[in-house]
Structure formats: structure tokens, C-alpha cells
Amino acid sequence: MEIKDFVYTKSFRKIYHMFRSLENQKGKFVLIIGSPGTGKSTNIYSALRILDLNIYDPTLFLDNMEMGSSEVFHEFFKTLRQDLGVKTNEEIYQKVSEYDGVLLADKILDSEFIDENRFGLSLWTENNGIKALPFYIKVFIEYLKHRHDLEKVNVVIQTAFMIKFRGDKYDLLTDFSFLSNVLVFLLKIFFEIIQISYSSEEIMQIIKINFPQVKKEEVLEFISKHGHSPRFIFEELEKMEQGK
């Protein structure tokens, strides 16, 4: 979602204050969640551009969409060990404690935008659906196993568990009402959760500041069609401009 002028929404302010707290605190484990199209990465990287933080933002490339959960888990930690120049997972935690925080976001989830011949975790999860769940369980077990080591580390994760239903993409943590609420409730026992969401007024501001020619009535129609997901509204407006 390319944004020309950024709107400082309530969700953005939460992310900004969370990042600002990392300089003077250790042991924070934050999950940033949100429905597809809400601009999780836009909010994250906009906050980081303002703040002067030493953030470790690793990249993960996957070569085979048919990789199993164990293979992806192994590749994930292998990549971290190679990138940080260490030999064991324990050394990973020691090394990253030198940073203000570790960010697991676009470069891991959507690395196909860096190398079009490979792909990231989001596409792998979307392709494998429920079969990808064991990977996330393994990561969670690793978190529990090394919770003491992580007390010296701040970790911020852009979190999504994407599945396809009738051709549309949905996030298991935000788009399935009761089930999503139960999952988020359970995650809150262990992690700080920040959910990216917008009021209708904020959506109006986001659209109008980037597409000032669009009338209020049109924006309300887009919200009715796409929900509170700015990226999908942006994409339709850009198509309309190109078609003129």
C-alpha cells in the first residue's frame, strides 16, 4: 500500500509508543495483527522511520512451496544463524539481545518482493493452509523453551495466518469472529497484542489525503464494499485512475 501522506491513526500511535519503549525495556514480545489490507507493515515501518532505533530485521527466503513445517522451521533458524554468524540457537538469542529489538515482518513474510524467484512465509502459509499450523506451533514451543533467554530480547512480529476461502483471503486471527477472539484471548496470556484497525472516520482521512478528488459518498461506498482495509480501496481507486 503506497501512501503519499501518512495519517496518524490510533493504531499507528500504539505502534509508535510501543517501539519507543524498546530503548529502555527488554523482554517485550509483541504481536501486531490485522486483517488483510489494513497496512500492518506501513504502520510498522512508518513508526521506525521516525524513531532512531537499532532494529534487527532479518530476511527469510524459501525455495519450495511444498516444504513441510519442520523444513521451514529448520530453514528459519538456519538463516538466522548464518546471518548473525553464530552456530547455535542459544547464540542467536545472545546476539540479538544487543539490538533494541528484533522485527519479524516484511522481509520474512513477503520476501518475494526482494527476490522474485523465491518467496516468503506468507505465501507458503497461504499455499499450505492448515498444514502450515505445525510451523507456528514449533515457533511457539521454541519461545516457551527459551523464554528465559528472551527476557533480554525485544521481539516484534507482524503476525498473520492467511487462509483462502472461496477465492478470498482471510486472517485466522482477525476475520473469524468467535474463533479469532478465542485465539487472540489465548495469545494475550503470553504476548502483547496490537491490532491494526480503523474507524470509518480514519478510513475517510486516509483515502481523502491520498485521493483528495474522491467524494465522501464514494469513500463510504468503498468502505461498504471492502470494509476497513485501505489497501483494497487504494487498489480500486488506482485502477479507476488508470482507466481514465
C-alpha positions as CSV (number, residue, x, y, z in Angstrom):
1,M,0.0,0.0,0.0
2,E,1.8,3.1,-1.2
3,I,0.8,6.1,1.0
4,K,1.7,9.6,-0.2
5,D,0.8,11.3,3.1
6,F,0.5,9.3,6.3
7,V,-2.4,9.6,8.7
8,Y,-1.5,9.3,12.4
9,T,-4.3,6.9,13.4
10,K,-5.0,5.4,16.9
11,S,-3.4,2.1,15.7
12,F,-0.3,4.0,14.5
13,R,0.1,5.8,17.8
14,K,0.0,2.4,19.7
15,I,2.8,1.0,17.5
16,Y,4.9,4.2,17.8
17,H,4.7,4.2,21.6
18,M,5.4,0.5,21.7
19,F,8.6,0.9,19.6
20,R,9.7,4.0,21.6
21,S,9.5,1.9,24.8
22,L,12.0,-0.7,23.4
23,E,15.1,1.5,24.1
24,N,14.5,1.3,27.9
25,Q,13.0,-2.1,28.3
26,K,13.8,-5.7,27.5
27,G,11.7,-8.8,27.3
28,K,8.8,-7.4,25.3
29,F,7.1,-9.8,22.9
30,V,4.6,-8.1,20.7
31,L,2.3,-9.5,18.0
32,I,1.0,-7.0,15.5
33,I,-2.2,-8.4,13.9
34,G,-4.7,-7.1,11.4
35,S,-7.0,-8.1,8.6
36,P,-5.5,-8.3,5.0
37,G,-5.2,-4.8,3.6
38,T,-5.0,-2.8,6.8
39,G,-1.4,-1.8,6.3
40,K,0.4,-3.6,9.2
41,S,3.8,-3.1,7.6
42,T,3.0,0.5,6.6
43,N,2.3,1.4,10.2
44,I,5.4,-0.5,11.5
45,Y,7.9,1.0,9.1
46,S,6.4,4.5,9.3
47,A,7.0,4.4,13.1
48,L,10.5,3.1,12.7
49,R,11.4,5.9,10.2
50,I,10.6,8.4,12.9
51,L,12.5,6.7,15.7
52,D,16.3,6.2,15.9
53,L,16.3,2.5,17.0
54,N,18.8,-0.3,16.4
55,I,16.5,-2.9,15.0
56,Y,17.4,-6.3,13.6
57,D,15.1,-7.0,10.6
58,P,16.1,-10.4,9.1
59,T,15.1,-11.9,5.8
60,L,13.8,-15.4,5.0
61,F,13.8,-16.9,1.5
62,L,12.0,-20.2,0.7
63,D,12.7,-22.1,-2.5
64,N,10.0,-24.8,-2.5
65,M,6.3,-24.2,-1.8
66,E,6.0,-27.9,-0.9
67,M,8.3,-27.6,2.1
68,G,6.9,-29.1,5.3
69,S,6.6,-27.3,8.6
70,S,9.8,-28.9,10.0
71,E,11.8,-27.9,6.9
72,V,10.6,-24.3,7.1
73,F,11.3,-24.2,10.8
74,H,14.8,-25.5,10.2
75,E,15.4,-23.1,7.4
76,F,14.2,-20.2,9.5
77,F,16.7,-20.8,12.3
78,K,19.5,-21.8,9.8
79,T,19.0,-18.4,8.1
80,L,19.2,-16.6,11.5
81,R,22.4,-18.5,12.5
82,Q,24.1,-17.7,9.2
83,D,23.0,-14.1,9.2
84,L,24.2,-13.5,12.7
85,G,27.4,-15.6,12.3
86,V,26.7,-18.0,15.2
87,K,26.4,-21.8,15.4
88,T,23.6,-22.5,17.9
89,N,20.1,-21.2,18.6
90,E,21.3,-20.2,22.1
91,E,23.8,-17.9,20.5
92,I,21.1,-16.3,18.4
93,Y,19.3,-15.1,21.5
94,Q,22.6,-13.7,22.9
95,K,23.4,-11.9,19.7
96,V,20.0,-10.3,19.1
97,S,20.0,-9.0,22.7
98,E,22.5,-6.4,21.6
99,Y,19.7,-4.8,19.5
100,D,16.8,-2.6,20.7
101,G,14.5,-5.1,19.1
102,V,14.1,-7.9,16.6
103,L,11.5,-7.3,13.9
104,L,10.0,-10.2,12.1
105,A,7.9,-8.6,9.3
106,D,8.0,-7.9,5.6
107,K,11.5,-9.4,4.9
108,I,10.4,-12.7,6.3
109,L,6.7,-12.7,5.3
110,D,6.9,-11.2,1.8
111,S,10.5,-11.7,0.7
112,E,9.3,-12.4,-2.9
113,F,9.3,-8.6,-3.3
114,I,13.1,-8.7,-2.7
115,D,13.8,-11.8,-4.9
116,E,11.0,-12.7,-7.4
117,N,12.4,-16.2,-7.8
118,R,11.8,-17.1,-4.2
119,F,9.1,-16.4,-1.7
120,G,8.3,-15.7,1.9
121,L,6.4,-17.2,4.8
122,S,3.0,-15.6,3.9
123,L,2.8,-17.2,0.5
124,W,3.9,-20.6,2.0
125,T,1.3,-20.3,4.7
126,E,-1.4,-19.3,2.2
127,N,-0.5,-22.2,-0.1
128,N,-0.4,-24.8,2.7
129,G,-3.4,-23.6,4.8
130,I,-3.9,-25.6,7.9
131,K,-0.9,-27.8,7.1
132,A,1.3,-24.8,8.0
133,L,0.0,-24.7,11.6
134,P,2.7,-27.1,12.9
135,F,5.3,-24.5,12.0
136,Y,3.7,-21.9,14.2
137,I,3.3,-24.4,17.0
138,K,7.0,-25.2,16.7
139,V,7.9,-21.5,16.9
140,F,5.7,-21.1,20.0
141,I,7.3,-24.1,21.7
142,E,10.7,-22.6,20.9
143,Y,9.5,-19.4,22.5
144,L,8.4,-21.2,25.7
145,K,11.7,-23.3,25.7
146,H,13.8,-20.1,25.6
147,R,11.6,-17.7,27.5
148,H,14.5,-17.0,30.0
149,D,16.8,-16.1,27.1
150,L,14.2,-13.9,25.6
151,E,13.9,-11.8,28.7
152,K,16.9,-10.0,27.4
153,V,15.4,-9.5,23.9
154,N,12.5,-7.5,22.4
155,V,10.7,-9.2,19.7
156,V,8.0,-7.6,17.4
157,I,6.2,-9.9,15.0
158,Q,3.9,-8.8,12.2
159,T,1.5,-11.7,12.6
160,A,-0.9,-13.2,10.1
161,F,-2.2,-16.7,9.5
162,M,-3.6,-16.4,6.0
163,I,-6.1,-18.9,4.6
164,K,-8.2,-18.8,1.4
165,F,-11.9,-19.3,1.4
166,R,-14.0,-19.2,-1.8
167,G,-11.2,-17.3,-3.5
168,D,-10.8,-14.6,-0.9
169,K,-8.0,-14.2,1.7
170,Y,-8.7,-14.2,5.4
171,D,-6.7,-13.9,8.5
172,L,-7.4,-16.6,11.1
173,L,-6.6,-14.1,14.0
174,T,-9.0,-11.3,12.9
175,D,-11.6,-12.4,10.4
176,F,-13.4,-15.3,12.0
177,S,-15.4,-13.6,14.8
178,F,-15.7,-16.0,17.7
179,L,-12.8,-18.3,16.7
180,S,-10.5,-15.3,16.2
181,N,-11.5,-13.8,19.5
182,V,-10.7,-17.0,21.3
183,L,-7.3,-17.3,19.6
184,V,-6.4,-13.7,20.4
185,F,-7.5,-14.2,24.0
186,L,-5.2,-17.1,24.4
187,L,-2.3,-15.3,22.8
188,K,-2.7,-12.4,25.2
189,I,-1.8,-14.7,28.0
190,F,1.8,-14.8,26.6
191,F,2.2,-11.7,24.4
192,E,1.3,-8.1,24.0
193,I,-1.2,-7.8,21.1
194,I,-1.6,-4.7,18.9
195,Q,-4.4,-4.9,16.3
196,I,-4.4,-2.6,13.3
197,S,-7.9,-1.4,12.8
198,Y,-9.5,1.9,11.8
199,S,-12.7,3.8,12.4
200,S,-14.8,4.9,9.5
201,E,-13.5,8.5,10.1
202,E,-9.9,7.3,10.0
203,I,-10.5,5.5,6.7
204,M,-12.1,8.6,5.3
205,Q,-8.9,10.6,6.3
206,I,-6.6,8.0,4.8
207,I,-8.4,8.0,1.5
208,K,-9.0,11.7,1.2
209,I,-5.4,12.7,2.0
210,N,-4.2,10.5,-0.8
211,F,-7.1,10.8,-3.2
212,P,-8.4,14.3,-2.5
213,Q,-10.7,14.3,-5.6
214,V,-12.8,11.4,-4.2
215,K,-16.1,12.4,-2.8
216,K,-17.2,11.4,0.7
217,E,-20.1,9.4,-0.7
218,E,-17.7,7.4,-2.9
219,V,-15.5,6.6,0.1
220,L,-18.5,5.3,2.1
221,E,-19.3,3.0,-0.9
222,F,-15.8,1.7,-0.9
223,I,-15.9,1.0,2.9
224,S,-19.2,-0.8,2.4
225,K,-17.6,-2.9,-0.3
226,H,-14.1,-3.5,1.1
227,G,-14.5,-3.0,4.8
228,H,-11.9,-1.0,6.8
229,S,-9.0,-2.1,4.6
230,P,-7.3,0.9,3.0
231,R,-5.1,-1.2,0.6
232,F,-8.1,-2.7,-1.2
233,I,-9.7,0.7,-1.6
234,F,-6.4,2.2,-2.8
235,E,-6.1,-0.6,-5.4
236,E,-9.6,0.1,-6.8
237,L,-9.0,3.9,-6.9
238,E,-5.7,3.4,-8.7
239,K,-7.4,1.1,-11.3
240,M,-10.1,3.8,-11.8
241,E,-7.4,6.5,-12.3
242,Q,-5.5,4.3,-14.8
243,G,-8.7,3.6,-16.7
244,K,-9.5,7.3,-17.3
